[in-house]
């Protein structure tokens, strides 16, 4: 499990700049998903989104903002750096040159490697006794 603690730069830019046009709902969903994924409280998320909405042109109606927050908090989806939605809607830079992506990608690879090594050790600990390795299934 990743110990990521900072908002992706493209999400932060969308949060602080606001948005124009018809993609505000989808971008709002991305922002809430990011904030939820970082374990922010509901009150913090509502406050951030209310401030974000004031920066939008035009602002979303309050019932629409509540719906976006509710939907995004109700699911476990997180938009990753390689997500087409993030790259297309938020104009993220190439992951190969993004310092944020590189930092957390390296961390993730390290964590996965450690988990895999731990998993091999667990297999050894949970090995089947030799007298139980060969068994017959019914009909064999």
N, CA, C and O atoms as a GROMACS GRO file, in nm:
protein
  560
    1UNK      N    1   0.084  -0.118   0.000
    1UNK     CA    2   0.000   0.000   0.000
    1UNK      C    3   0.089   0.125   0.000
    1UNK      O    4   0.185   0.135   0.077
    2UNK      N    5   0.056   0.215  -0.085
    2UNK     CA    6   0.138   0.335  -0.101
    2UNK      C    7   0.116   0.432   0.016
    2UNK      O    8   0.006   0.444   0.069
    3UNK      N    9   0.224   0.498   0.054
    3UNK     CA   10   0.214   0.596   0.162
    3UNK      C   11   0.216   0.738   0.106
    3UNK      O   12   0.266   0.831   0.170
    4UNK      N   13   0.163   0.755  -0.012
    4UNK     CA   14   0.156   0.884  -0.080
    4UNK      C   15   0.079   0.983   0.007
    4UNK      O   16  -0.027   0.950   0.061
    5UNK      N   17   0.133   1.105   0.020
    5UNK     CA   18   0.072   1.203   0.108
    5UNK      C   19   0.050   1.338   0.043
    5UNK      O   20   0.010   1.433   0.111
    6UNK      N   21   0.075   1.350  -0.083
    6UNK     CA   22   0.058   1.480  -0.147
    6UNK      C   23  -0.033   1.469  -0.268
    6UNK      O   24  -0.042   1.366  -0.334
    7UNK      N   25  -0.101   1.579  -0.294
    7UNK     CA   26  -0.194   1.585  -0.406
    7UNK      C   27  -0.115   1.591  -0.536
    7UNK      O   28  -0.014   1.661  -0.546
    8UNK      N   29  -0.162   1.517  -0.637
    8UNK     CA   30  -0.097   1.522  -0.768
    8UNK      C   31  -0.098   1.666  -0.817
    8UNK      O   32  -0.197   1.737  -0.800
    9UNK      N   33   0.011   1.711  -0.879
    9UNK     CA   34   0.019   1.851  -0.925
    9UNK      C   35  -0.094   1.890  -1.020
    9UNK      O   36  -0.143   2.003  -1.014
   10UNK      N   37  -0.135   1.800  -1.108
   10UNK     CA   38  -0.243   1.834  -1.202
   10UNK      C   39  -0.376   1.850  -1.129
   10UNK      O   40  -0.457   1.935  -1.166
   11UNK      N   41  -0.400   1.771  -1.026
   11UNK     CA   42  -0.521   1.783  -0.945
   11UNK      C   43  -0.516   1.913  -0.865
   11UNK      O   44  -0.615   1.985  -0.856
   12UNK      N   45  -0.400   1.942  -0.808
   12UNK     CA   46  -0.384   2.065  -0.730
   12UNK      C   47  -0.408   2.188  -0.818
   12UNK      O   48  -0.472   2.284  -0.774
   13UNK      N   49  -0.358   2.184  -0.940
   13UNK     CA   50  -0.379   2.296  -1.033
   13UNK      C   51  -0.528   2.313  -1.061
   13UNK      O   52  -0.579   2.425  -1.058
   14UNK      N   53  -0.599   2.204  -1.087
   14UNK     CA   54  -0.743   2.212  -1.112
   14UNK      C   55  -0.817   2.264  -0.989
   14UNK      O   56  -0.911   2.342  -1.001
   15UNK      N   57  -0.774   2.221  -0.873
   15UNK     CA   58  -0.838   2.264  -0.747
   15UNK      C   59  -0.818   2.412  -0.722
   15UNK      O   60  -0.910   2.481  -0.677
   16UNK      N   61  -0.701   2.462  -0.748
   16UNK     CA   62  -0.671   2.603  -0.717
   16UNK      C   63  -0.710   2.700  -0.828
   16UNK      O   64  -0.729   2.819  -0.803
   17UNK      N   65  -0.722   2.650  -0.951
   17UNK     CA   66  -0.755   2.739  -1.062
   17UNK      C   67  -0.905   2.743  -1.094
   17UNK      O   68  -0.953   2.840  -1.151
   18UNK      N   69  -0.978   2.638  -1.057
   18UNK     CA   70  -1.116   2.628  -1.099
   18UNK      C   71  -1.121   2.586  -1.245
   18UNK      O   72  -1.018   2.570  -1.311
   19UNK      N   73  -1.243   2.567  -1.295
   19UNK     CA   74  -1.258   2.520  -1.432
   19UNK      C   75  -1.372   2.591  -1.502
   19UNK      O   76  -1.461   2.648  -1.438
   20UNK      N   77  -1.368   2.588  -1.632
   20UNK     CA   78  -1.473   2.649  -1.713
   20UNK      C   79  -1.535   2.541  -1.800
   20UNK      O   80  -1.469   2.444  -1.836
   21UNK      N   81  -1.659   2.560  -1.833
   21UNK     CA   82  -1.723   2.472  -1.929
   21UNK      C   83  -1.790   2.351  -1.869
   21UNK      O   84  -1.816   2.344  -1.748
   22UNK      N   85  -1.818   2.254  -1.957
   22UNK     CA   86  -1.901   2.141  -1.921
   22UNK      C   87  -1.828   2.024  -1.856
   22UNK      O   88  -1.892   1.923  -1.825
   23UNK      N   89  -1.700   2.032  -1.835
   23UNK     CA   90  -1.625   1.922  -1.773
   23UNK      C   91  -1.606   1.941  -1.622
   23UNK      O   92  -1.535   1.863  -1.558
   24UNK      N   93  -1.668   2.042  -1.566
   24UNK     CA   94  -1.651   2.070  -1.424
   24UNK      C   95  -1.693   1.952  -1.336
   24UNK      O   96  -1.626   1.922  -1.237
   25UNK      N   97  -1.801   1.885  -1.371
   25UNK     CA   98  -1.848   1.772  -1.289
   25UNK      C   99  -1.746   1.659  -1.289
   25UNK      O  100  -1.716   1.601  -1.184
   26UNK      N  101  -1.693   1.629  -1.405
   26UNK     CA  102  -1.596   1.519  -1.414
   26UNK      C  103  -1.465   1.556  -1.342
   26UNK      O  104  -1.406   1.474  -1.272
   27UNK      N  105  -1.422   1.678  -1.360
   27UNK     CA  106  -1.300   1.724  -1.292
   27UNK      C  107  -1.324   1.728  -1.140
   27UNK      O  108  -1.237   1.690  -1.063
   28UNK      N  109  -1.441   1.773  -1.100
   28UNK     CA  110  -1.475   1.772  -0.957
   28UNK      C  111  -1.470   1.633  -0.900
   28UNK      O  112  -1.423   1.614  -0.787
   29UNK      N  113  -1.516   1.535  -0.974
   29UNK     CA  114  -1.511   1.395  -0.930
   29UNK      C  115  -1.366   1.351  -0.911
   29UNK      O  116  -1.334   1.281  -0.815
   30UNK      N  117  -1.279   1.392  -1.002
   30UNK     CA  118  -1.137   1.358  -0.990
   30UNK      C  119  -1.076   1.420  -0.865
   30UNK      O  120  -0.998   1.355  -0.795
   31UNK      N  121  -1.111   1.544  -0.838
   31UNK     CA  122  -1.056   1.614  -0.721
   31UNK      C  123  -1.103   1.545  -0.594
   31UNK      O  124  -1.022   1.518  -0.505
   32UNK      N  125  -1.232   1.516  -0.583
   32UNK     CA  126  -1.284   1.451  -0.463
   32UNK      C  127  -1.220   1.313  -0.446
   32UNK      O  128  -1.184   1.275  -0.334
   33UNK      N  129  -1.206   1.238  -0.554
   33UNK     CA  130  -1.142   1.106  -0.547
   33UNK      C  131  -1.000   1.116  -0.493
   33UNK      O  132  -0.957   1.033  -0.413
   34UNK      N  133  -0.929   1.217  -0.538
   34UNK     CA  134  -0.791   1.238  -0.491
   34UNK      C  135  -0.789   1.271  -0.342
   34UNK      O  136  -0.711   1.214  -0.266
   35UNK      N  137  -0.876   1.364  -0.301
   35UNK     CA  138  -0.879   1.404  -0.160
   35UNK      C  139  -0.922   1.288  -0.071
   35UNK      O  140  -0.868   1.271   0.039
   36UNK      N  141  -1.019   1.207  -0.117
   36UNK     CA  142  -1.062   1.090  -0.041
   36UNK      C  143  -0.949   0.989  -0.031
   36UNK      O  144  -0.925   0.931   0.074
   37UNK      N  145  -0.879   0.968  -0.142
   37UNK     CA  146  -0.767   0.874  -0.144
   37UNK      C  147  -0.654   0.913  -0.050
   37UNK      O  148  -0.574   0.828  -0.010
   38UNK      N  149  -0.647   1.040  -0.016
   38UNK     CA  150  -0.545   1.089   0.077
   38UNK      C  151  -0.599   1.094   0.220
   38UNK      O  152  -0.536   1.152   0.309
   39UNK      N  153  -0.716   1.034   0.241
   39UNK     CA  154  -0.777   1.020   0.374
   39UNK      C  155  -0.818   1.151   0.438
   39UNK      O  156  -0.809   1.167   0.560
   40UNK      N  157  -0.863   1.246   0.357
   40UNK     CA  158  -0.916   1.370   0.412
   40UNK      C  159  -1.055   1.344   0.467
   40UNK      O  160  -1.127   1.257   0.418
   41UNK      N  161  -1.094   1.420   0.568
   41UNK     CA  162  -1.227   1.406   0.626
   41UNK      C  163  -1.331   1.459   0.529
   41UNK      O  164  -1.300   1.536   0.438
   42UNK      N  165  -1.455   1.417   0.548
   42UNK     CA  166  -1.565   1.467   0.465
   42UNK      C  167  -1.576   1.618   0.475
   42UNK      O  168  -1.600   1.685   0.374
   43UNK      N  169  -1.559   1.672   0.595
   43UNK     CA  170  -1.569   1.817   0.614
   43UNK      C  171  -1.460   1.890   0.536
   43UNK      O  172  -1.486   1.995   0.477
   44UNK      N  173  -1.340   1.835   0.534
   44UNK     CA  174  -1.231   1.896   0.458
   44UNK      C  175  -1.261   1.892   0.309
   44UNK      O  176  -1.239   1.990   0.238
   45UNK      N  177  -1.311   1.779   0.263
   45UNK     CA  178  -1.344   1.765   0.121
   45UNK      C  179  -1.453   1.863   0.081
   45UNK      O  180  -1.442   1.928  -0.023
   46UNK      N  181  -1.557   1.874   0.161
   46UNK     CA  182  -1.666   1.968   0.131
   46UNK      C  183  -1.613   2.111   0.127
   46UNK      O  184  -1.650   2.188   0.038
   47UNK      N  185  -1.528   2.147   0.222
   47UNK     CA  186  -1.469   2.282   0.225
   47UNK      C  187  -1.384   2.310   0.102
   47UNK      O  188  -1.396   2.417   0.042
   48UNK      N  189  -1.300   2.215   0.066
   48UNK     CA  190  -1.214   2.232  -0.053
   48UNK      C  191  -1.299   2.244  -0.179
   48UNK      O  192  -1.272   2.328  -0.266
   49UNK      N  193  -1.400   2.161  -0.189
   49UNK     CA  194  -1.483   2.163  -0.309
   49UNK      C  195  -1.570   2.288  -0.317
   49UNK      O  196  -1.596   2.338  -0.426
   50UNK      N  197  -1.613   2.338  -0.205
   50UNK     CA  198  -1.690   2.464  -0.205
   50UNK      C  199  -1.604   2.579  -0.252
   50UNK      O  200  -1.649   2.664  -0.330
   51UNK      N  201  -1.480   2.582  -0.206
   51UNK     CA  202  -1.386   2.686  -0.250
   51UNK      C  203  -1.354   2.669  -0.397
   51UNK      O  204  -1.351   2.766  -0.472
   52UNK      N  205  -1.330   2.544  -0.440
   52UNK     CA  206  -1.304   2.516  -0.582
   52UNK      C  207  -1.421   2.565  -0.668
   52UNK      O  208  -1.400   2.625  -0.773
   53UNK      N  209  -1.542   2.539  -0.623
   53UNK     CA  210  -1.659   2.576  -0.702
   53UNK      C  211  -1.669   2.728  -0.721
   53UNK      O  212  -1.716   2.773  -0.825
   54UNK      N  213  -1.627   2.804  -0.623
   54UNK     CA  214  -1.630   2.950  -0.637
   54UNK      C  215  -1.535   2.998  -0.747
   54UNK      O  216  -1.554   3.106  -0.803
   55UNK      N  217  -1.436   2.918  -0.779
   55UNK     CA  218  -1.339   2.954  -0.884
   55UNK      C  219  -1.385   2.910  -1.022
   55UNK      O  220  -1.326   2.949  -1.123
   56UNK      N  221  -1.490   2.831  -1.028
   56UNK     CA  222  -1.542   2.782  -1.156
   56UNK      C  223  -1.621   2.891  -1.227
   56UNK      O  224  -1.675   2.982  -1.165
   57UNK      N  225  -1.625   2.880  -1.358
   57UNK     CA  226  -1.703   2.976  -1.437
   57UNK      C  227  -1.785   2.899  -1.539
   57UNK      O  228  -1.730   2.847  -1.636
   58UNK      N  229  -1.914   2.890  -1.520
   58UNK     CA  230  -1.993   2.935  -1.405
   58UNK      C  231  -1.982   2.834  -1.290
   58UNK      O  232  -1.940   2.720  -1.309
   59UNK      N  233  -2.021   2.879  -1.172
   59UNK     CA  234  -2.019   2.788  -1.057
   59UNK      C  235  -2.125   2.680  -1.078
   59UNK      O  236  -2.225   2.701  -1.146
   60UNK      N  237  -2.100   2.564  -1.018
   60UNK     CA  238  -2.199   2.457  -1.023
   60UNK      C  239  -2.308   2.485  -0.920
   60UNK      O  240  -2.279   2.541  -0.814
   61UNK      N  241  -2.432   2.448  -0.950
   61UNK     CA  242  -2.538   2.460  -0.850
   61UNK      C  243  -2.502   2.375  -0.727
   61UNK      O  244  -2.436   2.272  -0.740
   62UNK      N  245  -2.545   2.417  -0.608
   62UNK     CA  246  -2.510   2.347  -0.484
   62UNK      C  247  -2.551   2.200  -0.488
   62UNK      O  248  -2.477   2.114  -0.440
   63UNK      N  249  -2.669   2.169  -0.544
   63UNK     CA  250  -2.713   2.029  -0.548
   63UNK      C  251  -2.623   1.945  -0.639
   63UNK      O  252  -2.600   1.828  -0.610
   64UNK      N  253  -2.572   2.003  -0.746
   64UNK     CA  254  -2.478   1.933  -0.834
   64UNK      C  255  -2.345   1.908  -0.763
   64UNK      O  256  -2.288   1.800  -0.775
   65UNK      N  257  -2.297   2.007  -0.691
   65UNK     CA  258  -2.172   1.991  -0.616
   65UNK      C  259  -2.187   1.881  -0.510
   65UNK      O  260  -2.098   1.798  -0.493
   66UNK      N  261  -2.300   1.880  -0.439
   66UNK     CA  262  -2.325   1.776  -0.338
   66UNK      C  263  -2.329   1.638  -0.403
   66UNK      O  264  -2.277   1.542  -0.347
   67UNK      N  265  -2.390   1.629  -0.521
   67UNK     CA  266  -2.398   1.501  -0.591
   67UNK      C  267  -2.259   1.450  -0.631
   67UNK      O  268  -2.229   1.332  -0.616
   68UNK      N  269  -2.176   1.540  -0.680
   68UNK     CA  270  -2.038   1.503  -0.719
   68UNK      C  271  -1.962   1.452  -0.597
   68UNK      O  272  -1.896   1.348  -0.603
   69UNK      N  273  -1.970   1.525  -0.488
   69UNK     CA  274  -1.899   1.486  -0.366
   69UNK      C  275  -1.949   1.351  -0.317
   69UNK      O  276  -1.869   1.264  -0.283
   70UNK      N  277  -2.079   1.333  -0.313
   70UNK     CA  278  -2.138   1.208  -0.266
   70UNK      C  279  -2.096   1.090  -0.354
   70UNK      O  280  -2.058   0.985  -0.302
   71UNK      N  281  -2.103   1.108  -0.484
   71UNK     CA  282  -2.065   1.000  -0.577
   71UNK      C  283  -1.918   0.961  -0.560
   71UNK      O  284  -1.886   0.843  -0.552
   72UNK      N  285  -1.831   1.059  -0.556
   72UNK     CA  286  -1.687   1.031  -0.550
   72UNK      C  287  -1.648   0.972  -0.414
   72UNK      O  288  -1.556   0.890  -0.407
   73UNK      N  289  -1.716   1.013  -0.308
   73UNK     CA  290  -1.684   0.957  -0.177
   73UNK      C  291  -1.740   0.816  -0.163
   73UNK      O  292  -1.693   0.738  -0.080
   74UNK      N  293  -1.840   0.784  -0.244
   74UNK     CA  294  -1.906   0.655  -0.233
   74UNK      C  295  -1.840   0.543  -0.311
   74UNK      O  296  -1.882   0.428  -0.302
   75UNK      N  297  -1.737   0.574  -0.388
   75UNK     CA  298  -1.668   0.466  -0.459
   75UNK      C  299  -1.520   0.469  -0.427
   75UNK      O  300  -1.468   0.566  -0.370
   76UNK      N  301  -1.453   0.364  -0.463
   76UNK     CA  302  -1.311   0.351  -0.429
   76UNK      C  303  -1.218   0.384  -0.546
   76UNK      O  304  -1.097   0.362  -0.536
   77UNK      N  305  -1.273   0.437  -0.655
   77UNK     CA  306  -1.190   0.463  -0.772
   77UNK      C  307  -1.095   0.579  -0.747
   77UNK      O  308  -1.133   0.683  -0.693
   78UNK      N  309  -0.971   0.560  -0.786
   78UNK     CA  310  -0.870   0.666  -0.783
   78UNK      C  311  -0.815   0.683  -0.923
   78UNK      O  312  -0.787   0.585  -0.992
   79UNK      N  313  -0.801   0.805  -0.964
   79UNK     CA  314  -0.746   0.834  -1.096
   79UNK      C  315  -0.594   0.833  -1.086
   79UNK      O  316  -0.535   0.919  -1.020
   80UNK      N  317  -0.532   0.738  -1.151
   80UNK     CA  318  -0.387   0.729  -1.150
   80UNK      C  319  -0.323   0.822  -1.251
   80UNK      O  320  -0.390   0.878  -1.338
   81UNK      N  321  -0.195   0.838  -1.238
   81UNK     CA  322  -0.122   0.929  -1.326
   81UNK      C  323  -0.129   0.888  -1.472
   81UNK      O  324  -0.114   0.971  -1.561
   82UNK      N  325  -0.151   0.762  -1.498
   82UNK     CA  326  -0.156   0.715  -1.636
   82UNK      C  327  -0.298   0.713  -1.690
   82UNK      O  328  -0.321   0.672  -1.804
   83UNK      N  329  -0.393   0.757  -1.610
   83UNK     CA  330  -0.533   0.762  -1.652
   83UNK      C  331  -0.551   0.857  -1.769
   83UNK      O  332  -0.502   0.970  -1.766
   84UNK      N  333  -0.621   0.812  -1.872
   84UNK     CA  334  -0.649   0.898  -1.987
   84UNK      C  335  -0.729   1.021  -1.944
   84UNK      O  336  -0.708   1.130  -1.997
   85UNK      N  337  -0.821   1.003  -1.849
   85UNK     CA  338  -0.904   1.115  -1.804
   85UNK      C  339  -0.817   1.225  -1.746
   85UNK      O  340  -0.836   1.343  -1.779
   86UNK      N  341  -0.724   1.189  -1.661
   86UNK     CA  342  -0.637   1.291  -1.600
   86UNK      C  343  -0.548   1.355  -1.706
   86UNK      O  344  -0.533   1.477  -1.709
   87UNK      N  345  -0.492   1.274  -1.791
   87UNK     CA  346  -0.401   1.329  -1.892
   87UNK      C  347  -0.474   1.419  -1.991
   87UNK      O  348  -0.421   1.523  -2.031
   88UNK      N  349  -0.594   1.381  -2.030
   88UNK     CA  350  -0.668   1.461  -2.129
   88UNK      C  351  -0.737   1.582  -2.068
   88UNK      O  352  -0.728   1.692  -2.123
   89UNK      N  353  -0.805   1.564  -1.957
   89UNK     CA  354  -0.884   1.674  -1.899
   89UNK      C  355  -0.800   1.773  -1.821
   89UNK      O  356  -0.829   1.892  -1.821
   90UNK      N  357  -0.697   1.725  -1.756
   90UNK     CA  358  -0.618   1.814  -1.670
   90UNK      C  359  -0.485   1.855  -1.732
   90UNK      O  360  -0.410   1.933  -1.673
   91UNK      N  361  -0.456   1.803  -1.849
   91UNK     CA  362  -0.334   1.844  -1.919
   91UNK      C  363  -0.206   1.808  -1.845
   91UNK      O  364  -0.111   1.885  -1.842
   92UNK      N  365  -0.206   1.690  -1.786
   92UNK     CA  366  -0.084   1.647  -1.716
   92UNK      C  367   0.032   1.636  -1.813
   92UNK      O  368   0.016   1.606  -1.932
   93UNK      N  369   0.149   1.659  -1.758
   93UNK     CA  370   0.268   1.644  -1.840
   93UNK      C  371   0.301   1.496  -1.854
   93UNK      O  372   0.240   1.413  -1.787
   94UNK      N  373   0.392   1.464  -1.936
   94UNK     CA  374   0.434   1.326  -1.959
   94UNK      C  375   0.487   1.265  -1.828
   94UNK      O  376   0.571   1.326  -1.762
   95UNK      N  377   0.437   1.146  -1.790
   95UNK     CA  378   0.485   1.082  -1.666
   95UNK      C  379   0.637   1.064  -1.662
   95UNK      O  380   0.696   1.063  -1.554
   96UNK      N  381   0.699   1.050  -1.778
   96UNK     CA  382   0.845   1.033  -1.781
   96UNK      C  383   0.919   1.158  -1.733
   96UNK      O  384   1.033   1.148  -1.687
   97UNK      N  385   0.855   1.274  -1.742
   97UNK     CA  386   0.920   1.398  -1.698
   97UNK      C  387   0.855   1.459  -1.573
   97UNK      O  388   0.901   1.562  -1.524
   98UNK      N  389   0.750   1.396  -1.523
   98UNK     CA  390   0.680   1.448  -1.404
   98UNK      C  391   0.752   1.403  -1.277
   98UNK      O  392   0.762   1.283  -1.250
   99UNK      N  393   0.802   1.499  -1.200
   99UNK     CA  394   0.875   1.466  -1.077
   99UNK      C  395   0.785   1.392  -0.978
   99UNK      O  396   0.831   1.301  -0.909
  100UNK      N  397   0.659   1.432  -0.969
  100UNK     CA  398   0.564   1.366  -0.879
  100UNK      C  399   0.550   1.219  -0.916
  100UNK      O  400   0.564   1.131  -0.830
  101UNK      N  401   0.522   1.193  -1.043
  101UNK     CA  402   0.504   1.055  -1.088
  101UNK      C  403   0.629   0.972  -1.063
  101UNK      O  404   0.621   0.860  -1.013
  102UNK      N  405   0.743   1.027  -1.098
  102UNK     CA  406   0.868   0.954  -1.079
  102UNK      C  407   0.892   0.919  -0.932
  102UNK      O  408   0.934   0.808  -0.900
  103UNK      N  409   0.864   1.014  -0.844
  103UNK     CA  410   0.883   0.991  -0.700
  103UNK      C  411   0.797   0.877  -0.650
  103UNK      O  412   0.847   0.787  -0.583
  104UNK      N  413   0.669   0.879  -0.681
  104UNK     CA  414   0.578   0.778  -0.629
  104UNK      C  415   0.582   0.648  -0.707
  104UNK      O  416   0.551   0.542  -0.653
  105UNK      N  417   0.621   0.654  -0.832
  105UNK     CA  418   0.640   0.530  -0.909
  105UNK      C  419   0.756   0.451  -0.851
  105UNK      O  420   0.746   0.330  -0.832
  106UNK      N  421   0.865   0.519  -0.822
  106UNK     CA  422   0.981   0.451  -0.761
  106UNK      C  423   0.944   0.394  -0.625
  106UNK      O  424   0.983   0.282  -0.592
  107UNK      N  425   0.868   0.470  -0.547
  107UNK     CA  426   0.825   0.423  -0.415
  107UNK      C  427   0.736   0.299  -0.429
  107UNK      O  428   0.750   0.203  -0.354
  108UNK      N  429   0.646   0.301  -0.525
  108UNK     CA  430   0.555   0.189  -0.548
  108UNK      C  431   0.631   0.064  -0.591
  108UNK      O  432   0.602  -0.045  -0.543
  109UNK      N  433   0.727   0.081  -0.681
  109UNK     CA  434   0.808  -0.032  -0.726
  109UNK      C  435   0.883  -0.092  -0.608
  109UNK      O  436   0.891  -0.214  -0.594
  110UNK      N  437   0.938  -0.007  -0.524
  110UNK     CA  438   1.012  -0.054  -0.406
  110UNK      C  439   0.920  -0.132  -0.313
  110UNK      O  440   0.956  -0.240  -0.265
  111UNK      N  441   0.800  -0.078  -0.287
  111UNK     CA  442   0.705  -0.145  -0.199
  111UNK      C  443   0.661  -0.279  -0.256
  111UNK      O  444   0.649  -0.377  -0.182
  112UNK      N  445   0.636  -0.284  -0.388
  112UNK     CA  446   0.596  -0.409  -0.451
  112UNK      C  447   0.706  -0.513  -0.445
  112UNK      O  448   0.679  -0.631  -0.424
  113UNK      N  449   0.830  -0.470  -0.462
  113UNK     CA  450   0.943  -0.560  -0.454
  113UNK      C  451   0.956  -0.617  -0.314
  113UNK      O  452   0.979  -0.737  -0.296
  114UNK      N  453   0.940  -0.532  -0.213
  114UNK     CA  454   0.946  -0.578  -0.074
  114UNK      C  455   0.833  -0.674  -0.044
  114UNK      O  456   0.853  -0.772   0.028
  115UNK      N  457   0.714  -0.648  -0.097
  115UNK     CA  458   0.599  -0.736  -0.075
  115UNK      C  459   0.624  -0.871  -0.140
  115UNK      O  460   0.594  -0.975  -0.080
  116UNK      N  461   0.678  -0.870  -0.262
  116UNK     CA  462   0.706  -0.996  -0.330
  116UNK      C  463   0.809  -1.077  -0.254
  116UNK      O  464   0.795  -1.199  -0.241
  117UNK      N  465   0.911  -1.013  -0.202
  117UNK     CA  466   1.011  -1.084  -0.124
  117UNK      C  467   0.948  -1.142   0.002
  117UNK      O  468   0.977  -1.256   0.040
  118UNK      N  469   0.863  -1.065   0.065
  118UNK     CA  470   0.792  -1.112   0.184
  118UNK      C  471   0.702  -1.229   0.150
  118UNK      O  472   0.689  -1.322   0.230
  119UNK      N  473   0.639  -1.225   0.034
  119UNK     CA  474   0.550  -1.332  -0.008
  119UNK      C  475   0.624  -1.463  -0.028
  119UNK      O  476   0.571  -1.569   0.003
  120UNK      N  477   0.746  -1.457  -0.080
  120UNK     CA  478   0.823  -1.579  -0.099
  120UNK      C  479   0.855  -1.642   0.035
  120UNK      O  480   0.848  -1.764   0.051
  121UNK      N  481   0.888  -1.558   0.132
  121UNK     CA  482   0.918  -1.611   0.265
  121UNK      C  483   0.794  -1.675   0.326
  121UNK      O  484   0.804  -1.778   0.393
  122UNK      N  485   0.678  -1.616   0.303
  122UNK     CA  486   0.554  -1.671   0.356
  122UNK      C  487   0.525  -1.807   0.295
  122UNK      O  488   0.477  -1.897   0.364
  123UNK      N  489   0.555  -1.824   0.165
  123UNK     CA  490   0.534  -1.953   0.101
  123UNK      C  491   0.617  -2.059   0.169
  123UNK      O  492   0.569  -2.170   0.193
  124UNK      N  493   0.742  -2.027   0.201
  124UNK     CA  494   0.827  -2.123   0.267
  124UNK      C  495   0.770  -2.159   0.403
  124UNK      O  496   0.772  -2.276   0.440
  125UNK      N  497   0.719  -2.062   0.477
  125UNK     CA  498   0.663  -2.087   0.609
  125UNK      C  499   0.537  -2.171   0.601
  125UNK      O  500   0.508  -2.248   0.693
  126UNK      N  501   0.461  -2.156   0.492
  126UNK     CA  502   0.333  -2.224   0.479
  126UNK      C  503   0.342  -2.346   0.389
  126UNK      O  504   0.240  -2.390   0.335
  127UNK      N  505   0.461  -2.400   0.371
  127UNK     CA  506   0.475  -2.513   0.280
  127UNK      C  507   0.400  -2.635   0.333
  127UNK      O  508   0.385  -2.653   0.454
  128UNK      N  509   0.354  -2.718   0.241
  128UNK     CA  510   0.279  -2.838   0.275
  128UNK      C  511   0.376  -2.946   0.320
  128UNK      O  512   0.479  -2.966   0.256
  129UNK      N  513   0.346  -3.017   0.429
  129UNK     CA  514   0.434  -3.126   0.472
  129UNK      C  515   0.449  -3.229   0.361
  129UNK      O  516   0.355  -3.252   0.284
  130UNK      N  517   0.566  -3.290   0.351
  130UNK     CA  518   0.597  -3.380   0.240
  130UNK      C  519   0.501  -3.498   0.232
  130UNK      O  520   0.474  -3.547   0.123
  131UNK      N  521   0.450  -3.545   0.344
  131UNK     CA  522   0.359  -3.659   0.339
  131UNK      C  523   0.220  -3.622   0.286
  131UNK      O  524   0.138  -3.710   0.262
  132UNK      N  525   0.192  -3.494   0.269
  132UNK     CA  526   0.062  -3.451   0.219
  132UNK      C  527   0.072  -3.392   0.078
  132UNK      O  528  -0.027  -3.340   0.025
  133UNK      N  529   0.190  -3.400   0.017
  133UNK     CA  530   0.208  -3.339  -0.114
  133UNK      C  531   0.143  -3.418  -0.226
  133UNK      O  532   0.097  -3.360  -0.324
  134UNK      N  533   0.139  -3.547  -0.213
  134UNK     CA  534   0.074  -3.624  -0.319
  134UNK      C  535  -0.057  -3.679  -0.264
  134UNK      O  536  -0.061  -3.740  -0.157
  135UNK      N  537  -0.159  -3.655  -0.337
  135UNK     CA  538  -0.290  -3.702  -0.297
  135UNK      C  539  -0.368  -3.739  -0.421
  135UNK      O  540  -0.337  -3.694  -0.531
  136UNK      N  541  -0.466  -3.818  -0.403
  136UNK     CA  542  -0.547  -3.859  -0.516
  136UNK      C  543  -0.681  -3.790  -0.508
  136UNK      O  544  -0.742  -3.777  -0.402
  137UNK      N  545  -0.726  -3.747  -0.624
  137UNK     CA  546  -0.859  -3.690  -0.631
  137UNK      C  547  -0.956  -3.802  -0.661
  137UNK      O  548  -0.918  -3.905  -0.717
  138UNK      N  549  -1.080  -3.785  -0.624
  138UNK     CA  550  -1.179  -3.890  -0.655
  138UNK      C  551  -1.177  -3.922  -0.804
  138UNK      O  552  -1.176  -3.832  -0.889
  139UNK      N  553  -1.176  -4.051  -0.834
  139UNK     CA  554  -1.176  -4.095  -0.973
  139UNK      C  555  -1.037  -4.108  -1.034
  139UNK      O  556  -1.025  -4.142  -1.152
  140UNK      N  557  -0.929  -4.083  -0.955
  140UNK     CA  558  -0.795  -4.095  -1.016
  140UNK      C  559  -0.729  -4.221  -0.969
  140UNK      O  560  -0.616  -4.250  -1.009
   0.00000   0.00000   0.00000
